[in-house]
């Protein structure tokens, strides 16, 4: 089918239908907050509304060509795969990653109700409008229009709405289970567009993340007799300085970061500091420094973790050589046979991804973006997108984009713009039509 005919049939986003669906989805956002064990989302509450829209155009009801598969691995927490069949078996494209869970929201912190859609001019406000229920509604409207207008396409178009993206404490529920079950295998034959970023431009690189904790042990004593103590706060500060200096020497800015327009190189820094408590006149026995590594995808997460462990081992073995803070600051008490010590531990790490800039999917996305938005400026961030590195490693041509607002991602007073979502729909239609040629 000629690309012009595809565009004419699919037209523009039906704003009224989109806002009506999004109203229902944001109305469920309270029940799809993902923060186990307190809050476990029930994504099927969202799936129900998608089925109400799509089933009338499906083979399930006989009303249309859409093939709908509600794939569930945990009660109440389904995924939805929707397929519009093309005429050529080896041609396919997919929109994946529109997740039906959201991060938490405290209504007391918001200027409006996070759990119901409110409209302020072009702004569509509520938890999930940008991340990611707005995209769920947007791609649902695209698939509805395909089922309704029935364009004769060479390519099969598949949409995969997923559960459990916002938290990895519980696994084997969302896209990881779909991949393991081989339900996405045929998507490897064409570009896979992951629709869960923002600002209407291709996101071509994301960062890995390594959460770390550094437990620093000293010796508790009265602060008026500091020569009898080992101050874990001072030890932690000096040790962390050494660790950071070594990290930046071993993992400097990578040449490919400029090619991918990364906003920052890899970083390793503290974000939290805690200690067991006590009076201001006490030098505590221990403290814990926590933070993360944000790693561009040109370095290996496992290599970094091994290096960090090596830095800590070296400091422990040579703790006498570490810089001190003042004439009585020390990290060893020989008379008492006490040494300060460091222990580093890691929570679950995640790898970043660098999209394939030579793929047909990337070039088509750029062309469609330039056509609709007026310019194309691919970007990369060391923020993390879970799951997509695993898909790329499995052989999928993953490209990522999105039409929410980066400024409101995971933020209070979240909103998206209806005009941006309309442009997102037009980009999707342009991608489909270009892949016909």
Residue, then its C-alpha position, 0 to 999 in steps of 0.5 A: x500500500x502506498x505510504x500516502x494512502x496509509x497516512x490518509x487512512x490512519x489520519x490524525x489522533x482522535x483527541x476525544x477518544x484519546x482523552x476519554x481513554x486516558x481519563x479511565x487509565x489515570x482513574x486506575x493509577x492509584x491501583x497500579x502504583x508499583x512499590x512492593x511490598x506495600x504497593x503491588x500494581x494490578x495492571x489488569x485494571x488498565x488492561x480491561x479498558x484497553x480490551x474495551x477499546x480493542x476487542x470490537x476490532x478483533x478476531x476474538x469478537x469477529x469484529x476485525x483483524x486485531x489478534x489480541x493476547x492477554x498474557x498473564x503470569x501473576x494473577x491480576x498482573x497481565x500483559x497485552x499483545x495486540x497484532x495487526x497482520x500484514x501481508x508479508x510474513x517476514x516484515x514486522x515492526x513493533x511498539x513495546x514498553x508502554x507500561x501499565x504500572x506507575x511510580x507512587x504519588x502522595x496526594x498531599x504533595x500535589x497541587x491537584x489529584x494525581x489519581x484523576x485526569x485533569x485538563x489545563x489547556x494543553x496540559x493533561x495532568x495526573x500520575x502516569x500521563x507522561x510515564x507511561x499511561x499516556x503512551x499506553x492510551x496513545x498506542x491503543x488509539x493507533x491499534x484501534x485505528x488500524x483495526x477500524x480502517x484495515x489498511x493493506x500493509x506489508x508489515x505486521x504491526x505489533x503493540x506490547x503493553x507490559x506490566x511491572x516496569x517501575x520496580x524489579x523487586x518482583x520478576x517474571x511478570x512483565x516483558x522478561x516473562x514474555x521474552x522467556x516464553x518466546x512470545x516476542x521472538x518474531x519481533x526480532x525480524x524488524x525494528x522494535x520501538x520502545x515507547x517510554x522516554x520523553x521530549x519527542x526525540x530519539x533516545x539513543x543511549x541510556x546508562x547502567x546503574x550500580x547501587x552501592x553501600x559502603x559500611x565504615x567501621x571505626x571505634x566509638x569514644x568521647x569526642x573530647x578524647x578523639x585520640x582514643x577513637x577511630x572516626x568512621x566519618x573521617x575515614x569514610x570521607x577520605x576513603x570515598x575520595x580515593x575510591x572516586x579518584x580511582x574510578x574516574x581514572x579507570x573509567x574516564x569519558x569514553x570517545x563514543x559518548x560524544x557520538x551518542x550525545x551523552x549529557x554526562x560521562x560515567x559517574x560514581x558519587x554518594x547520595x546518602x549518609x547515615x549512622x546509628x545515632x548518638x550524642x554530638x559529643x560522641x564519635x560513632x562506631x560506624x557509618x554507612x555511605x550509599x550512592x550509585x554509579x551511573x555508567x555509559x553503555x561502553x563500559x561493563x557493569x561487572x568490571x566496575x563492580x570488581x574494580x570498586x571491590x578492589x579499591x576497597x580491598x586496597x584501602x583496607x590493606x593500607x589503611x595507615x597510608x590513608x590521609x587523616x584529618x588533623x594531628x590526632x586523627x587516625x584509623x589504627x589503634x595499635x595498642x588495642x589492635x583495632x583497625x578501621x575497616x570498609x565493606x562495600x556491597x551492591x544492590x541489583x545492578x542494571x546495564x545501559x544500552x547504546x542503540x544501533x545507529x546503523x539500523x533501518x529502525x533508527x533511520x526511519x525513526x529519525x526521518x519520521x521525527x524530522x518530518x513531524x517535529x521539524x527537527x531531529x536531535x537524538x540524545x542520550x542520558x545516564x538515567x536507566x531504562x530497565x529491560x531494554x539492554x536485555x532485549x538488545x542482547x537477545x537480538x532485538x533492534x531496539x530504538x527508543x522514543x516517547x512523547x511525555x515530558x522529561x521535566x515531569x518524569x517521576x515528579x509531583x504534578x506530572x503532566x503531558x501535553x495533548x499536542x505532543x501526543x498528537x505529534x507522537x501519533x503522527x510519528x508512528x503513522x509516518x514510521x509505519x508508512x515509511x517501512x512500507x516503502 
